[in-house]
Amino acid sequence: MKTTKSQDKTDALKTLGKGGATSYNYDSPSPEILEIFPNNFPGRPYIISIEFPEYTSLCPVTGQPDFANIIVEYIPDEVCVESKSFKLYMGAYRNHQSFMETITNNILDDFVSRLSPLWMRVKGIFSPRGGTCLHVFAEHYNEDSTQFAKVCDIVHEWKIESGRHRS
């Protein structure tokens, strides 16, 4: 098992550190793109926020491009998502045609299926089209967790904390 000096286990990672060998998929997002690694602090609820401000996809009716800032916030349980695979997953939506509401919920479903987090929220902050702004928030709680009450308190505080994200 490969372990870094900081005790991070990296055996399962396939895309990170492969030089120019990265393959890109621009139209087939799937949860298998997301690579995970063990959370070194599974007993400590802490929040990870990862943001992709260069998100693009296509309208399923007109084929016009949609642009967004996608923010994934979560409290990991046993595993975390590797950030390069996050970027590749988001890039897989580039030529994908779907409504913004569907995309945001599909991202949540894919992440929940891979990570089984204690809590997760996906925020789709879509750029205006036709003078209309659309923001979609989708959320998941693991209500079966023994840490559920503590997680709810942490999430509540996170949501009211000022200045954490301006997007």
Residue frames as qw, qx, qy, qz and C-alpha x, y, z in Angstrom:
[[0.000, 0.889, 0.457, 0.000, 0.00, 0.00, 0.00],
 [0.389, 0.397, -0.025, 0.831, 1.38, 3.41, -1.00],
 [0.364, -0.830, -0.381, 0.182, 1.28, 5.85, 1.88],
 [0.296, 0.777, -0.103, 0.547, 2.59, 9.41, 1.85],
 [0.338, 0.190, -0.558, 0.734, 4.67, 10.98, 4.63],
 [0.347, -0.199, 0.263, -0.878, 1.45, 12.42, 6.03],
 [0.306, 0.064, 0.914, -0.258, -0.12, 8.93, 6.11],
 [0.630, 0.417, 0.015, -0.655, -2.45, 9.51, 3.13],
 [0.607, 0.022, 0.781, 0.146, -3.19, 6.25, 1.34],
 [0.321, 0.616, -0.251, -0.675, -2.88, 6.75, -2.42],
 [0.358, -0.085, 0.896, 0.250, -2.97, 3.24, -3.94],
 [0.420, 0.550, 0.719, -0.060, -6.43, 3.60, -5.50],
 [0.198, 0.820, -0.005, -0.537, -5.70, 6.88, -7.30],
 [0.737, 0.270, 0.504, 0.359, -5.30, 6.48, -11.06],
 [0.400, 0.818, 0.240, 0.337, -5.37, 9.99, -12.58],
 [0.265, -0.953, 0.144, 0.040, -3.31, 12.06, -10.14],
 [0.382, -0.693, 0.556, 0.256, 0.38, 12.39, -11.03],
 [0.800, 0.221, 0.528, 0.178, 0.22, 10.60, -14.38],
 [0.281, -0.297, 0.408, 0.816, 1.88, 13.39, -16.35],
 [0.336, 0.278, -0.323, -0.840, 0.37, 13.87, -19.81],
 [0.108, -0.062, -0.973, -0.196, -1.47, 10.53, -19.71],
 [0.312, 0.324, 0.571, -0.686, -4.78, 11.98, -18.51],
 [0.047, 0.317, 0.776, 0.544, -7.73, 11.07, -20.71],
 [0.228, 0.183, 0.237, -0.927, -10.61, 13.51, -21.02],
 [0.054, 0.452, 0.873, 0.176, -14.29, 12.68, -21.47],
 [0.057, 0.048, 0.033, -0.997, -16.53, 15.59, -22.49],
 [0.522, -0.115, -0.318, -0.783, -19.99, 14.09, -22.76],
 [0.754, -0.228, -0.594, -0.163, -20.49, 11.14, -20.41],
 [0.204, -0.545, 0.542, -0.606, -20.42, 12.10, -16.73],
 [0.832, -0.235, -0.482, -0.145, -20.52, 9.09, -14.42],
 [0.605, -0.757, 0.196, -0.153, -19.69, 8.42, -10.78],
 [0.945, -0.034, 0.073, 0.316, -16.88, 6.06, -11.83],
 [0.446, 0.696, -0.123, 0.549, -14.80, 9.10, -12.83],
 [0.363, -0.809, 0.229, -0.402, -14.69, 10.20, -9.18],
 [0.676, 0.155, -0.632, 0.347, -11.69, 8.73, -7.37],
 [0.591, -0.750, -0.021, -0.297, -11.72, 8.42, -3.61],
 [0.470, 0.337, -0.664, 0.474, -9.15, 8.05, -0.86],
 [0.547, -0.484, -0.647, 0.218, -9.53, 7.14, 2.83],
 [0.218, -0.849, 0.015, -0.480, -10.48, 9.92, 5.24],
 [0.496, 0.208, -0.645, 0.542, -7.78, 10.02, 7.91],
 [0.094, -0.052, 0.521, -0.847, -10.23, 11.61, 10.38],
 [0.337, -0.333, -0.747, -0.467, -13.52, 9.65, 10.09],
 [0.375, -0.546, -0.683, 0.309, -14.52, 10.33, 13.71],
 [0.158, -0.457, -0.144, 0.863, -14.18, 14.10, 13.31],
 [0.382, 0.750, 0.529, 0.107, -16.94, 15.85, 11.38],
 [0.200, -0.539, 0.178, 0.798, -15.29, 18.54, 9.26],
 [0.570, 0.727, 0.288, -0.253, -16.43, 20.29, 6.10],
 [0.446, -0.121, 0.546, 0.698, -14.77, 20.08, 2.71],
 [0.423, 0.785, 0.222, -0.395, -15.78, 22.65, 0.11],
 [0.465, -0.113, 0.612, 0.630, -14.66, 22.16, -3.48],
 [0.352, 0.745, 0.190, -0.534, -15.55, 24.59, -6.23],
 [0.515, 0.141, 0.621, 0.574, -15.53, 24.41, -10.03],
 [0.155, 0.675, 0.159, -0.704, -16.07, 27.91, -11.47],
 [0.152, 0.411, -0.591, -0.677, -15.55, 26.83, -15.11],
 [0.454, 0.226, 0.853, -0.123, -18.50, 24.43, -15.41],
 [0.398, 0.308, -0.335, -0.796, -20.21, 24.13, -18.81],
 [0.398, 0.228, 0.889, 0.002, -22.95, 21.92, -20.24],
 [0.103, -0.075, -0.546, -0.828, -25.60, 22.23, -22.94],
 [0.561, 0.135, 0.296, -0.761, -29.32, 22.98, -22.85],
 [0.425, 0.084, 0.898, 0.081, -31.19, 19.79, -23.85],
 [0.469, 0.710, 0.490, -0.188, -33.63, 21.72, -26.06],
 [0.332, 0.928, -0.067, -0.154, -31.61, 24.46, -27.77],
 [0.877, 0.175, -0.050, 0.444, -28.08, 23.07, -27.47],
 [0.084, 0.870, -0.177, 0.453, -26.97, 26.48, -26.17],
 [0.550, 0.131, -0.633, 0.529, -24.17, 26.40, -23.59],
 [0.546, -0.798, -0.161, -0.200, -24.89, 26.82, -19.89],
 [0.423, 0.439, -0.512, 0.605, -22.17, 28.12, -17.59],
 [0.664, -0.687, -0.184, -0.230, -22.01, 27.76, -13.83],
 [0.036, 0.531, -0.714, 0.454, -20.00, 27.74, -10.69],
 [0.836, -0.270, -0.437, -0.191, -20.59, 24.33, -9.09],
 [0.109, -0.559, 0.630, -0.528, -19.79, 24.09, -5.39],
 [0.797, -0.210, -0.559, -0.085, -19.77, 20.76, -3.58],
 [0.216, -0.566, 0.534, -0.589, -19.74, 20.95, 0.22],
 [0.852, -0.183, -0.450, -0.194, -19.62, 17.83, 2.34],
 [0.477, -0.603, 0.575, -0.279, -18.74, 16.20, 5.63],
 [0.573, 0.311, -0.743, -0.148, -16.87, 13.01, 4.76],
 [0.885, -0.380, 0.147, -0.227, -17.39, 9.74, 6.54],
 [0.869, -0.233, 0.356, 0.254, -14.89, 7.07, 5.47],
 [0.630, 0.176, 0.401, 0.641, -13.64, 8.55, 2.17],
 [0.060, 0.747, 0.001, -0.662, -12.93, 11.86, 0.41],
 [0.723, 0.648, 0.223, 0.088, -12.98, 12.77, -3.29],
 [0.598, -0.219, 0.267, 0.723, -9.65, 13.37, -5.03],
 [0.144, 0.739, 0.103, -0.650, -9.60, 16.85, -6.58],
 [0.045, 0.346, -0.656, -0.669, -8.22, 16.02, -10.04],
 [0.044, 0.282, 0.938, 0.198, -10.93, 13.40, -10.54],
 [0.118, 0.697, 0.497, -0.504, -13.44, 16.07, -9.44],
 [0.113, 0.602, -0.292, -0.734, -12.15, 18.31, -12.25],
 [0.037, 0.107, -0.870, -0.479, -12.38, 15.46, -14.78],
 [0.101, 0.486, 0.855, -0.151, -15.90, 14.62, -13.63],
 [0.161, 0.732, 0.245, -0.615, -17.03, 18.24, -14.05],
 [0.069, 0.473, -0.552, -0.683, -15.38, 18.36, -17.48],
 [0.149, 0.148, 0.953, 0.219, -17.43, 15.33, -18.53],
 [0.238, 0.684, 0.589, -0.359, -20.50, 17.58, -18.56],
 [0.102, -0.426, 0.287, 0.852, -19.06, 19.88, -21.24],
 [0.284, 0.077, -0.623, -0.725, -21.06, 18.40, -24.15],
 [0.051, -0.316, -0.929, 0.185, -23.75, 16.78, -22.00],
 [0.266, -0.332, -0.294, -0.856, -27.29, 18.01, -22.60],
 [0.382, -0.474, -0.771, 0.186, -29.52, 18.33, -19.55],
 [0.223, -0.855, -0.192, -0.428, -31.50, 20.89, -17.56],
 [0.112, 0.587, -0.506, 0.622, -29.70, 22.72, -14.75],
 [0.681, -0.404, 0.300, -0.532, -31.97, 21.26, -12.07],
 [0.993, 0.064, -0.086, -0.057, -31.29, 17.72, -13.30],
 [0.600, 0.518, -0.432, 0.430, -27.55, 18.31, -13.47],
 [0.181, -0.588, 0.490, -0.617, -27.32, 19.61, -9.91],
 [0.830, -0.261, 0.284, -0.403, -29.30, 16.66, -8.54],
 [0.944, 0.261, -0.190, 0.071, -27.34, 14.14, -10.63],
 [0.336, 0.596, -0.532, 0.499, -24.07, 15.54, -9.31],
 [0.497, -0.467, 0.474, -0.557, -25.38, 15.09, -5.77],
 [0.963, -0.022, 0.100, -0.249, -26.52, 11.51, -6.50],
 [0.794, 0.441, -0.350, 0.230, -23.17, 10.59, -8.09],
 [0.111, 0.587, -0.568, 0.566, -21.15, 12.01, -5.20],
 [0.674, -0.356, 0.389, -0.517, -23.36, 10.40, -2.57],
 [0.983, 0.122, -0.067, -0.122, -23.09, 7.02, -4.33],
 [0.690, 0.455, -0.411, 0.384, -19.26, 7.22, -4.36],
 [0.159, 0.470, -0.516, 0.698, -18.57, 8.89, -1.01],
 [0.568, -0.532, -0.627, -0.018, -21.48, 8.04, 1.33],
 [0.179, 0.363, -0.333, 0.851, -20.89, 11.33, 3.17],
 [0.123, -0.400, -0.720, 0.554, -22.43, 12.32, 6.47],
 [0.244, 0.805, 0.326, -0.431, -23.78, 15.44, 4.72],
 [0.406, 0.015, 0.492, 0.770, -23.48, 16.92, 1.27],
 [0.318, 0.799, 0.309, -0.406, -24.81, 19.92, -0.62],
 [0.480, 0.166, 0.484, 0.712, -24.31, 20.77, -4.28],
 [0.136, 0.773, 0.208, -0.583, -24.83, 24.37, -5.30],
 [0.505, 0.356, 0.522, 0.588, -25.28, 25.13, -8.99],
 [0.002, -0.745, -0.121, 0.656, -24.83, 28.88, -9.46],
 [0.577, 0.408, 0.562, 0.430, -25.73, 29.17, -13.15],
 [0.157, -0.200, 0.169, 0.952, -24.87, 32.24, -15.20],
 [0.443, 0.526, 0.330, -0.647, -27.83, 34.29, -16.44],
 [0.192, 0.130, 0.772, 0.593, -29.44, 33.30, -19.73],
 [0.106, -0.594, -0.600, -0.525, -32.14, 35.44, -21.23],
 [0.169, -0.558, 0.168, -0.795, -31.87, 37.80, -18.26],
 [0.822, -0.445, -0.087, -0.346, -32.74, 35.03, -15.79],
 [0.038, 0.530, -0.789, 0.310, -30.48, 33.77, -12.99],
 [0.897, -0.211, -0.272, -0.277, -30.96, 30.20, -11.81],
 [0.024, -0.510, 0.775, -0.372, -29.40, 28.81, -8.64],
 [0.865, -0.162, -0.377, -0.288, -30.06, 25.18, -7.74],
 [0.167, -0.512, 0.737, -0.409, -29.22, 23.71, -4.32],
 [0.868, -0.109, -0.418, -0.246, -29.53, 19.97, -3.65],
 [0.213, -0.590, 0.631, -0.456, -28.76, 18.43, -0.28],
 [0.818, -0.087, -0.562, -0.082, -28.30, 15.01, 1.37],
 [0.375, -0.597, 0.555, -0.442, -28.02, 13.97, 5.02],
 [0.528, 0.049, -0.847, 0.036, -27.04, 10.51, 6.26],
 [0.564, -0.513, 0.078, -0.643, -29.78, 10.25, 8.85],
 [0.944, -0.194, -0.265, -0.022, -28.58, 6.78, 9.94],
 [0.497, 0.443, -0.475, 0.575, -25.24, 8.10, 11.17],
 [0.589, -0.528, -0.496, 0.358, -24.51, 8.02, 14.89],
 [0.335, -0.228, -0.069, 0.911, -23.13, 11.55, 14.39],
 [0.113, 0.629, 0.607, 0.472, -26.35, 12.86, 12.81],
 [0.256, -0.905, -0.323, 0.109, -27.20, 15.45, 15.53],
 [0.471, -0.586, 0.190, 0.631, -23.64, 16.77, 15.65],
 [0.379, 0.171, 0.575, 0.704, -23.51, 16.94, 11.83],
 [0.020, 0.798, 0.541, 0.265, -26.77, 18.93, 11.77],
 [0.349, -0.864, -0.107, 0.347, -25.30, 21.44, 14.23],
 [0.476, -0.339, 0.398, 0.707, -22.10, 21.82, 12.20],
 [0.279, 0.418, 0.634, 0.588, -24.03, 22.24, 8.94],
 [0.103, -0.899, -0.424, -0.011, -26.29, 24.86, 10.52],
 [0.388, -0.761, 0.103, 0.510, -23.27, 26.86, 11.67],
 [0.459, -0.057, 0.560, 0.687, -21.61, 26.45, 8.25],
 [0.207, 0.633, 0.623, 0.411, -24.66, 27.79, 6.45],
 [0.147, -0.953, -0.264, -0.005, -24.91, 30.94, 8.57],
 [0.597, -0.443, 0.143, 0.654, -21.17, 31.68, 8.66],
 [0.340, 0.911, 0.062, -0.226, -20.59, 34.93, 6.79],
 [0.132, 0.840, -0.470, -0.236, -18.01, 35.26, 4.07],
 [0.682, -0.236, 0.682, 0.117, -17.27, 31.57, 3.57],
 [0.429, 0.224, 0.687, 0.542, -18.27, 31.60, -0.10],
 [0.178, 0.462, 0.020, -0.869, -19.26, 34.57, -2.15],
 [0.155, 0.051, -0.776, -0.610, -20.47, 32.42, -5.07]]
